[in-house]
Amino acid sequence: MDKASSKLTVFFEDPFWVGAFERAIDGKLSVSKVVFGAEPKDYEVWDFVLNHYYELKFSPFVEARIKQHRISTSGMSLIVKTVTGRLLRNRRKRWRR
């Protein structure tokens, strides 16, 4: 059975903010790095993921031991509602200008 997961870590690497995307499929890991420049807001990161994820150039897959993390469905729905709400509020602000 295919198991897939994705992870994004945003961190400061002087002098820029960087995003490290990881994707794992059936015990194989591939990564991609993005330089954001100035510290990105939550909605900017979410917008980047929604609009540019499939444009990323990932490394070739390598064998890796993948840790399994579980999030409850209620926890995940809270995360989605929070991020979506922030994204919509910020878009409304831009539309009003």
PyMOL commands that set and color helices and strands:
alter all, ss='L'
color gray80, all
select helices_A, chain A and resi 42-55+73-96
alter helices_A, ss='H'
color red, helices_A
select strands_A, chain A and resi 4-13+16-25+28-37+62-63
alter strands_A, ss='S'
color yellow, strands_A
deselect
rebuild
show_as cartoon
